[in-house]
Amino acid sequence: MTHKELASQMISQLPDEVTLPEIIEELQVCLAVDEALADIDAGRVYRHEDVLAHFQAGTPLPEFSQPDAAAASE
C-alpha cells in the first residue's frame, strides 16, 4: 500500500466532523509510529537501564551512528 493510499484510508475512517488540524495531527501520529518502528527494526533503541543510568548521572545518551551514504546506496 502506498503512503497516499494509507493516508486516504486513514482519513476515510475519521468522522465526517473532523477538522483539518485533527487530520494533520492524525497523520503526524501515524508518521511518528512508522518512524519509531523503523528505528526499532534498525536497532536504534536504548535499554531502559542505560537511559536511567545516563539520566541519573546527568550525561547524554550516545548518538547512534549514521549509516554511510555510499554503503546505503549499494
Number of C-alpha atoms within 10 A of each C-alpha: 6 7 9 9 10 13 15 11 11 14 16 10 8 13 8 8 7 10 11 9 9 12 15 12 12 16 16 12 12 15 13 12 12 12 12 14 13 12 12 12 10 9 10 13 11 12 7 8 9 11 14 12 12 13 12 9 9 9 10 9 13 8 7 10 7 6 8 8 8 7 7 7 6 5
